[in-house]
Amino acid sequence: MPNYPYRCLNCKKRFEIYLTYDEYGKQLVACPSCGSQKVERRISRIRFARSEESRLENLSDLDNLDGLEDDPRALGRMMRKMGQEMGEEVGPEFNEVIDRLESGQSPEEIESDLPDLGGGPDAGGGYDDF
């Protein structure tokens, strides 16, 4: 079944819904977070094959990482660019973290709001394995 990305106009959360081709356009779509039917379909990403070298070239402007720990918005922009350069779907959790960073929320606040996001310190090595 095809996967259709949406954004809720009420709570602004992004979500995906799976519908058959027959269901699309006929079945009402509601936000799983707030239940609102005021949603809009987002345009899916367009993918094309690129070499590893061209991906690394596009990330070359990320050489200066100084001050990222003090600027959540800059960290969010850098993470969004890295996610786009990966060329794969990163998932709604990654997008939520980036959205929160770009709005100015600190990584510590995000971690306290979403404690299960990383699986916690017992989920294979802990947070300090960088």
N, C-alpha and C positions, 0 to 999 in steps of 0.2 A: 504494500500500500504506500502511496506517496506521502511524504512528510511536508506539511505546510507550515511555514513560520508566520506567527502573528505577534502583534503588540496590542496590549490592552490600553484603550484610550482613557480608562478610569484610573487604574493604579500604575500605568506605565510599564508594567512588567512584560517581558518577552516570553513567548512560549511557542511550542510546536504542537501540532495536532496531526494525527494520522487519519486520513480519509481515503476511501476508495474513489476512483474517478467518478463513479455514479453518485456518491455522497456529496462530492464537492459542489458547492453552490446551492445545494438543497438542504443540507443539514445545518442547523444553527450552531454557531461556534461561540462558546463562552470561555472567559478567562478562568483557568483553574485556581487562581489565587483569590480573586474577589467575586467571581461568578457573573461579572458584567458581560453583556453581549455587545457592548460598544468596543469592538475590536477592529483592527485593520490588518490586512495581510501585508507582510513585509516581502520585499523582493529578495529571493535567494541569491547567494553568492554565485558568481560565475567563475568557473575554474578553468585553468589552462595549464598545461605542463610547462614547467620551468626547470632549469638545471639548478643544482645545488650552488654552483658558482654565482648565478644571477641572484639567488636568494641572499647569499652572503654579501654581495655588492650592495643590495638595497638596505642591508642592516649596517653598512659601514658608517653611517652618520650616528650610530649609537655608541661610538667609541668612548665618548665622554660620559661616564656614568656617575660622575661626582655629584653629590647632593640629592640623589634620588630618594634616599631614606628620609629626607626632610621635605620633599615635595611630592605628595601623593598624586597630584594631577600629572606631573611629568612621568612618574612611575606608571600610571595608567596608560598614558599615551605610548610609552615605550613598550609596555606589555601588549597593547592592542596591535602595534606595528609588528611585533614579533609573532603574535598569533596569526596575523594576516599572511606573513611570510612563510609560515609553516605549511600553508596550502591545504590544511585539513580542518575539519570542523572541530572546534575546541570545546564545545558544549555550553549549556546555559549557565553553569556555575562559574566558568571562566569569564563569561560575558558579564555576569552580575558583579563579580569582583572588580572588573575593569570599570564598569559603570560607577561603582561606588568610589573607586579611586579617583576617577575623573571628576566626580562631584566634590572631591576634597576630603573624603572620609579617610582616616588613617588606617594603615594595615592592622594595627592593634584593635581598633574599633570593629573592623570587618571580621577579624578573627573572633572577637567576643560575641558578635552578632551571629556568626555562622560557625559555631565550634566544630561541627561535623564535616566541614568543607574539606579539610586536608586529611581527614581520617583520624586526627588526634595523634598524640605522641606515641601511642602504642600500636599504630597502624603500619609499622615497618620502618623503624629507625628514628622517628621523632622529627622535630622541626629544625634541629640544629645540624643537619647533615650537609649543609651547603659548603 
